[in-house]
């Protein structure tokens, strides 16, 4: 069963909710270091501007029951990896465990294969992020690799996992 979510463009009107939900160490702890904690208004403004103007990243706000609940994006790769896009996402903590992100990943994946010149979408969750691994598996992604201690986050090494889904040809 797929939940009724909407993927929409980011606008400045979403800034307050973005900062409220993104300012969470439980989210930042599973993201790259470019996702700050604390998450302040200036970072939110810069993110929204990037989401609105990037030529190589397609980033959408996730809405559930009319409320902003997170973000999801595809980031085109370049050079010999140019037929690939990296998937990134986060979900506000009050909405964890409801199947929202699995639905968003499925919709964004379908959108990416239809609208971008790519044949593979990949995601790189931390080995310790079991929830993200389940999201990807439920969305039809396959585990390609586990790189021991591939990431260094908050002073500790964590495994890097690589999940992917390929366009049907």
Secondary structure, 3 states (H helix, E strand, C coil): CCCCEEEECCCHHHHHHHHHHHCCHHHHCCCCCCCCCCCCHHHHHHHHHHHHHCCCEEEEEEEECCEEEEEEEEEECCHHHCCEEEEEEEECHHHCCCCHHHHHHHHHHHHHHHHCCCCEEEECCECCCHHHHHHHHHCCCEEEEEEEEEEEECCEEEEEEEEEEECCC
